[in-house]
Amino acid sequence: MDWNDLKFFLALAQAKTLSGAAALLGTSPSTVSRRIAALEQALQVRLFRPHRDGYDLTDAGQGLVPTAEQAGAQMRVFERNAREAGDELAGPVRIDAPELLGQDVLLPALIRFMRDYPAIRVELRSSVQPVRLAAEEADIVLRLVRPNQGNYRLKKVGAIHFGLYASEGYVRRNGSPDVPEDLHRHKVIGWAEDLTYLTMANWLASHCPGIRPSLRLTSFAAQVEAVQKGAGWAVLPDFIAIPAGFVPGLPDLFRPESELWLLTHAQSRALQRVNLVRDRVIVAIREELNQLRPQHSA
């Protein structure tokens, strides 16, 4: 079996037509057809069911997709590391981090780090939605929930605490809630419907059932901006809200928190530049969290 045929299998599974798969791979439809036939012959199993409009996966093919995705990802990591192994202190390090943590904590630290190691190129992806670990596209990943899959080594590096916050201007005009039910008469900033699984959204919904946010957003940056402009109350991480001078609400209520896990790809751990970046990320996070400990104990 030619392992390179996996990329043809995955491309056809995604595109469902030979021409679509060929476009994804930058090759010809006849090449895709030939490589799929070779893969099916090597495995002695029918992976696709051709029909007038394209190709559908068979049950056997559908069952192989997760394994093929993982194997393909590991091949890409191996090839990348092999190409870049010549100079241990040069090349890219790919990081995936939760939004705001990446922008406000990691980015300043990484800019300072890159002054000392100018040949190391950092690629930082920062989003409220976590990267799929099965794709194995990042060398270092920060997660707010302990994952149970992926070829990564895990280390708990702290916890992110959240609270209910509003701007001083909003509180002067509208006051503060005394109990969670009071939020029904306040402006509340929530999350878009497809993000209601987030810790912050769940906390708000559980303590104030039936709450209808007056403003729904899709990013932490937008939520912070909305709070700054006096749009209402939002559940924000302390490491952003406290330095910004936001006013806490319902301080006696149980506060949500999320464990912070650092994942390093098992193959990337062999690269010195990845370990250097990893160590700097851990230092930056712990310094930031330690600065907030006095506020938590007050």
C-alpha positions in Angstrom: 0.0 0.0 0.0 1.2 3.5 -0.9 0.5 5.8 2.1 0.3 8.8 -0.2 -3.0 7.3 -1.5 -4.6 8.3 1.8 -4.7 11.9 0.7 -6.6 10.9 -2.4 -9.0 8.9 -0.3 -9.7 11.8 2.0 -10.0 14.3 -0.9 -12.6 12.2 -2.7 -14.5 11.6 0.6 -14.7 15.3 1.0 -15.4 16.4 -2.5 -17.5 13.4 -3.6 -16.5 13.9 -7.3 -13.2 13.1 -9.1 -13.0 16.6 -10.5 -13.6 18.1 -7.0 -10.9 15.9 -5.4 -8.5 16.7 -8.3 -9.0 20.4 -7.7 -8.3 20.0 -4.0 -5.0 18.1 -4.7 -3.9 20.0 -7.8 -3.9 17.0 -10.0 -6.1 15.4 -12.7 -9.4 13.4 -12.2 -7.8 10.4 -13.9 -5.0 10.4 -11.4 -7.5 10.5 -8.5 -9.4 7.6 -10.1 -6.2 5.6 -10.6 -5.0 6.1 -7.0 -8.3 5.2 -5.5 -8.4 2.0 -7.5 -4.9 1.2 -6.4 -5.8 1.8 -2.7 -8.9 -0.4 -2.9 -6.9 -3.1 -4.6 -4.2 -3.0 -1.9 -6.8 -3.1 0.9 -9.0 -5.6 -0.8 -12.1 -3.5 0.1 -14.5 -1.3 -1.8 -14.2 2.2 -0.3 -16.5 4.2 -2.7 -19.8 3.6 -4.5 -19.8 5.5 -7.8 -23.1 6.8 -9.1 -24.3 9.3 -11.7 -23.5 12.4 -9.6 -20.2 11.3 -8.1 -18.9 9.0 -5.4 -20.3 8.0 -2.0 -18.4 6.2 0.7 -19.3 2.6 1.4 -19.8 1.6 5.0 -16.2 0.3 5.0 -14.9 3.6 3.6 -16.9 5.6 6.1 -15.4 3.6 8.9 -11.9 4.3 7.7 -12.2 8.1 7.5 -11.2 8.8 11.2 -8.2 6.5 10.9 -7.1 7.9 7.6 -7.4 11.5 8.9 -5.2 10.6 11.9 -2.6 8.8 9.8 -2.5 11.6 7.2 -2.0 14.1 10.0 0.9 12.1 11.5 2.5 11.8 8.0 2.3 15.6 7.6 3.9 16.2 11.0 6.6 13.7 10.3 7.4 15.1 6.9 7.5 18.7 8.2 9.7 17.8 11.2 12.0 15.8 8.9 12.4 18.8 6.6 13.1 21.2 9.4 15.3 19.1 11.7 18.5 20.4 10.3 18.5 23.6 12.3 17.1 23.1 15.8 16.6 26.9 16.4 15.0 27.8 13.0 11.6 27.1 11.5 8.0 27.4 12.5 6.2 26.5 15.7 2.5 26.4 15.4 0.3 27.3 18.4 -3.4 27.1 18.9 -4.8 29.0 21.9 -8.2 30.2 23.2 -9.1 33.7 22.1 -7.8 36.5 24.4 -5.4 34.2 26.1 -3.5 34.0 22.8 -3.8 37.7 22.1 -3.4 39.3 25.5 -1.1 36.8 27.3 0.9 34.8 24.8 1.4 37.3 22.0 3.4 39.9 24.1 5.6 37.1 25.5 6.1 35.5 22.1 7.2 38.8 20.6 9.9 39.1 23.3 10.9 35.5 22.7 11.3 36.0 19.0 13.8 38.8 19.6 16.1 36.2 21.3 15.4 33.6 18.6 14.9 35.5 15.3 15.0 32.3 13.2 12.1 30.7 14.9 8.8 31.6 13.2 5.7 31.5 15.5 2.3 30.8 13.9 -0.4 31.7 16.5 -4.0 30.7 15.9 -6.3 32.3 18.5 -10.0 31.5 18.4 -13.0 30.9 20.7 -13.5 27.6 18.8 -10.8 25.1 19.4 -8.8 23.4 16.6 -9.7 19.8 15.9 -7.0 17.7 17.5 -7.4 14.9 15.0 -6.0 17.2 12.3 -2.7 17.5 14.3 -1.9 20.8 12.7 -0.5 22.5 15.8 2.7 21.8 17.7 1.4 23.3 20.9 -2.3 23.6 21.9 -3.9 25.2 24.8 -7.3 23.9 25.8 -9.9 24.8 28.5 -11.1 21.3 28.7 -9.0 18.2 29.1 -9.0 16.4 25.7 -9.4 12.6 25.3 -8.0 12.2 21.8 -5.1 13.3 19.7 -1.4 12.4 19.6 -0.4 15.0 22.2 1.2 15.0 25.6 -0.8 16.8 28.3 0.2 19.1 31.1 -2.1 21.1 33.4 -0.8 24.7 33.6 -3.4 26.4 35.7 -7.1 27.4 35.6 -8.9 30.3 34.0 -11.5 32.0 36.3 -14.5 33.8 35.0 -16.9 36.4 36.5 -19.8 38.6 35.6 -18.6 42.1 34.7 -19.9 45.4 33.4 -18.3 48.8 32.9 -18.3 51.5 35.6 -20.5 53.7 33.3 -23.1 51.0 32.9 -23.2 50.3 36.7 -23.6 54.1 37.4 -26.6 54.3 35.1 -28.2 51.0 35.9 -26.9 49.6 39.2 -25.8 46.0 39.9 -27.9 42.9 40.3 -28.3 41.6 43.9 -29.5 38.1 42.8 -29.2 36.3 39.5 -32.9 36.9 38.7 -32.2 40.6 38.6 -30.3 40.1 35.4 -33.7 39.9 33.6 -34.0 43.6 34.0 -30.5 44.3 32.9 -28.7 44.3 29.6 -26.8 41.0 29.2 -24.2 40.2 26.5 -24.4 36.5 25.5 -23.1 34.1 22.9 -24.4 33.2 19.5 -26.7 30.1 19.4 -23.9 27.9 18.0 -21.6 28.8 20.9 -24.0 28.1 23.8 -22.0 25.1 24.8 -19.2 27.4 26.1 -18.6 27.4 29.9 -19.6 31.1 30.2 -22.9 30.6 28.4 -23.7 27.5 30.4 -23.0 29.3 33.7 -25.3 32.2 32.8 -28.1 29.9 31.6 -27.9 27.7 34.8 -28.0 30.6 37.3 -30.5 32.7 35.4 -32.9 30.3 33.5 -34.7 31.9 30.6 -32.2 34.7 30.3 -32.5 36.4 26.9 -29.3 38.3 26.1 -29.9 41.7 24.5 -26.7 41.2 22.4 -25.3 37.9 21.2 -21.7 37.8 19.9 -19.2 35.3 18.5 -15.9 36.3 20.1 -14.4 37.4 23.4 -12.9 40.4 21.8 -16.3 41.6 20.7 -17.7 40.9 24.2 -14.9 42.9 25.9 -15.5 45.8 23.4 -19.3 45.7 24.1 -18.7 45.8 27.9 -16.3 48.7 27.5 -18.9 50.6 25.6 -21.5 50.1 28.3 -23.6 47.4 26.6 -24.3 45.4 29.7 -23.1 42.5 31.8 -21.0 39.7 30.3 -19.2 36.6 31.7 -15.5 37.3 31.1 -12.1 35.9 32.2 -10.6 37.6 35.1 -7.3 38.1 33.4 -9.0 40.5 31.0 -11.8 42.0 33.2 -9.7 42.9 36.2 -6.9 44.9 34.4 -9.6 46.6 32.3 -11.2 48.0 35.5 -14.6 46.3 34.9 -17.0 46.1 37.9 -17.8 42.6 39.1 -21.4 41.5 39.6 -22.9 38.9 41.9 -19.4 38.4 43.6 -20.8 35.9 46.2 -22.1 33.6 43.5 -20.2 30.5 42.5 -17.8 31.6 39.8 -17.1 29.4 36.7 -13.6 28.3 36.0 -11.9 26.1 33.4 -8.8 24.0 33.8 -6.1 25.1 31.4 -4.3 22.3 29.6 -1.1 22.6 27.5 -0.7 19.9 24.8 2.5 19.3 22.9 2.5 17.1 19.8 4.4 13.9 20.6 6.6 14.2 17.5 7.2 17.9 17.9 8.6 17.3 21.4 11.8 16.1 19.6 12.4 19.7 18.3 14.3 22.0 20.5 12.6 25.1 19.1 9.2 23.7 20.1 10.4 23.0 23.6 11.8 26.5 23.9 8.5 28.0 22.9 6.5 25.6 25.1 8.6 26.6 28.1 8.0 30.3 27.4 4.3 29.8 27.0 4.1 28.1 30.4 6.0 30.9 32.1 3.8 33.6 30.5 0.6 31.8 31.6 1.7 31.2 35.1 3.0 34.8 35.5 -0.4 36.1 34.3 -2.4 33.8 36.6 -0.2 34.5 39.6 -0.8 38.2 39.3 -4.5 37.7 39.8 -4.3 35.5 42.9 -4.6 38.4 45.4 -7.8 39.4 43.8 -9.3 35.9 44.1 -8.5 35.7 47.8 -9.9 39.1 48.6 
